[in-house]
Amino acid sequence: MDVSLNSDQFFGFYPVLQGGVGMAKDIKFTFYGIMWSGGTVQHGVIGLNLVLE
C-alpha cells in the first residue's frame, strides 16, 4: 500500500492512497482514493468544494 501527498497549483494538495491485495494466483484486488482539496485560495477561504474520488 502506498500513500503520497501531492501538490498542484490548480488542484492544491491531494493525498493519494493506493494498494492491492492478492485474492488468488491470477487475481489481484486493487484500489485507490484521492482527496481533492479544491485548490488555491478562493474568496478568502482555502479548500472550498472538497471532493473524494
N, C-alpha and C positions, 0 to 999 in steps of 0.2 A: 504494500500500500504506500502511496506517495501523497505528500501534502506540500503544496507550494503557495507562496504569496506573490502574486504578480501585480505590476502597476502599469497603467497606461494613461496617457494624457486625457483621452476621451472617456474611457470607462472607469478610471480611478483604480482603486485596489480591488482585486478579485481573487480571493483564496480558492484554490482548486484541490479537491480530494479525488484520487483515483485509485482503483485497486482491482484485484482479480482473485478468484478462488477456484481451484481445480475441483470439478464435480465428478469427473470420470476421466478415463485415459485420454479421450479426444474432445472433452467438453470443458470449457472454462467460463465461469460466470464473471463478467467484468462490469464495473460501474464507475461513475464519475459524478461529481457535483461541483457547481460553480456558484458562488455568491457574488453577483454583480452589485457593486456599491453605488452606482448612479453617477460616478464621475466627479468632476471638479465642482467647485462651489457654485451653487445655483440659487439665486435670490437670497444670498447670505447664509444659506444652510448647506452643510456638507452631507452628501449621501442621500439625496431625495430619490424616491422610486426604487427602493431595493428590490432586486429580483433574484430568485433562486432557480437555477437550472438543474 
